[in-house]
Amino acid sequence: MQPAGTSPAGRNGTQRLSWSRREPPLPAAAVAATGTALGPLRDATLARPPEHELRAIGGDDWLVVLGNDLPWADGAVYLGWDSGILVPTTATPSLPVALLRGALPSAGLVVLLPDQVLLSDAPVWAVDPTLLAGG
């Protein structure tokens, strides 16, 4: 998964994508962390017993964990599905998510955050403590 830059509506000097509070929130399907939240989310994910069947994908500076009983980490962003994209559960972009999905490059997994877009065609794997602890 790689950052795809700023929000889609912020390209080429056009209107920057703004966000507002979503009511009611989406059901949480994933949690994402970058920056200082990355280590705590990695640790919380590793502390979960295998029966939680979490799946994860990540890089040097980010982690996305998917599952039903998600770990908690201060500063992490909980995500829900909207039109095939993972978006913050408590925020909605100023443009319809389905429209944004059509404007984004094709990818198997798309995570739309207020400050960046993450795209990946890599598979989302069951949490492997050896690999996750090494990140």
Salt bridges, closest charged atoms under 4 A:
GLU23 OE2 - ARG21 NE 2.88
ASP69 OD2 - ARG48 NH1 3.36
ASP69 OD2 - HIS52 ND1 3.01
ASP82 OD2 - ARG22 NH2 3.18
